[in-house]
Amino acid sequence: MINFKKLTTAFMAMAAACTLGAGLGASSASAKDIRIGGKDFTEQLIMAEITKQLLQSKGYNVVKNDGMGTKIVRAALENGEIDMYWEYTGTSLITFNKVKDKLSPEQTYEKVKELDAKKGLVWLMPSKANNTYAMAIRPDNPKTNGMQTISDMAASYSAGKPLVMGTTAEFPKRPDGLLGLQKVYSFEAGRENVKPMNLGLAYQALGQGDLDVVSAQATDGMIAAMHLKLLKDDKNFFPNYALTPVVRKDFLDKNPDVKDILESVSAKLTDDEMQKLNGEVDVNKKTIEAVATEFLKSNNLM
């Protein structure tokens, strides 16, 4: 005999479970998804983590893919494999868009914004952090003592007094790196004198006397920590590299709130702030996650 009382109770339980499941599904579906990218050095790792934590606090489901090379992360953005990452205006100008004209920082931004818009990419408000390349020497090296400019460095190579140069893996191959630098300053470093390596290891080798010069980035935390000297770019070779969030237009059209979220970070970034953040990781050995959280909380962003 069918127990209608038990059957009714079972149906009620099933209905409640379905209602709960539907509610959870709706909650999950309401959360927005975003895929962010990043390159493979400290500053980029920090920016990717800051972006991840901030967007998560705003209700986004975030997938972070950092540690990529410059061309790889750019290709991922263009192909729709990621939705955004932080790029440098000078990199887009020269490396991606092959512009050789000497432009002011403002002109550089407007030009890359215009050119990349044709590829479905939107450059948001740039920060005041300019992570341009810089040639760094240590203060107690007889081979570089007295050098003030990159022309002085170039003259040493041309005079048959080569310096051992530490660089990132990309710098020797980039038109806005060693390739272009040698043309503008009329010198040849020589393959045997160029040592591509992790930038952190390059600073260590410079301090130990195994390198004479490092292709640094102007916002690196190790510059102040090691009291390094940056040679003046007296021929103005290196362009402006304003750190800027770049987002796919199709994603931004569907998620317009991301603009204000990312630009709230841009507004807080300066050369000094980025040197501080990079130094917290590279010098003080704090974790990327801890530094990102501290930045967001101290600036009332999260």
Helices and strands as residue ranges (DSSP letters): H 4-30, E 32-39, H 42-57, E 60-68, H 70-78, E 84-88, H 89-91, I 92-96, H 105-117, E 121-123, E 133-137, H 150-158, E 165-167, G 171-173, H 178-185, G 191-193, E 194-196, H 199-208, E 213-217, H 222-225, E 229-230, E 243-248, H 249-254, H 257-266, H 271-282, H 288-298
